[in-house]
Amino acid sequence: MNKSSHSGRRQLVVGNWKLNGNRHENAILVRGILAGWQDNLNVDVVLCPSDVYLQQTAELLSARSIFLGAQNVSEFWQGAFTGEVSAQMLADLNCRFVIIGHNERRRLLKETDEQIVQKFIAAQRANLTPILCVGESLQHREQGLQLQVIKSQLDAVFSQTGKECLVNAVLAYEPVWAVGTGVTASPEQASEVHCFIREQLGANADKIRILYGGSVKAHNAAELFAKPDIDGALLGGASLNPEEFVSICKTASLIWQH
Ligand code: PEP
């Protein structure tokens, strides 16, 4: 099965290392990824270590065709904001992508829609590509409210930025009940939401990549990627295992043929 007929959207696989790793473990992980890597893979790949390891990760990757991303960014541009990391600082470290609105930041760190919009705007101002995460809780899914929740998360951004700016962004559908739980949305459940998100994206909808995230592993990636509106994956746990990570990248590459 491949996706040659339906879109020019190249598959994208993003590894979110979260609050894991140290210099030693990062070196083992990146070397493991590079050991299985093939430069002709037909997939865009991004690694998102903790900010303090961005420089180390860039050095470990050397010139390989894997991009660097951050897990978060300040909504502030510069100034007296102790402890923050700005979009321009991330760009200065050769970051190309940044995850925004991850459910762990929304839920555990109480990030608001307003902060998420400001982060999105700051990222684009620094020429970073925001990966905007949306997704419903288990409670909302059980009440059948998933599409409403996602619409309101998207509208919070669109109402301030307009939809045109999404050409330089990536969307990620991450149902909260599937992230880090080992429970994956079925390809049909994910596909329903991906189609809905695409309908919300306006004139450029066909150009925008929408990733699925939530317990994607090597064994279930292919059936998810086979869905026409699923343009790759945002990975947590699987990104910490080099064999699993490379295997998912290879699956994405095989499925997408230009
Ligand atoms: C995530 O944190 O974005 C994620 C998808 O995690 P996991 O793959 O572990 O569910």
Boltz pocket constraint, residues with backbone or C-beta under 6 A from the ligand:
constraints:
  - pocket:
      binder: B
      contacts: [[A, 16], [A, 174], [A, 178], [A, 179], [A, 180], [A, 181], [A, 182], [A, 213], [A, 214], [A, 215], [A, 216], [A, 234], [A, 235], [A, 236], [A, 237], [A, 238]]
      max_distance: 6.0
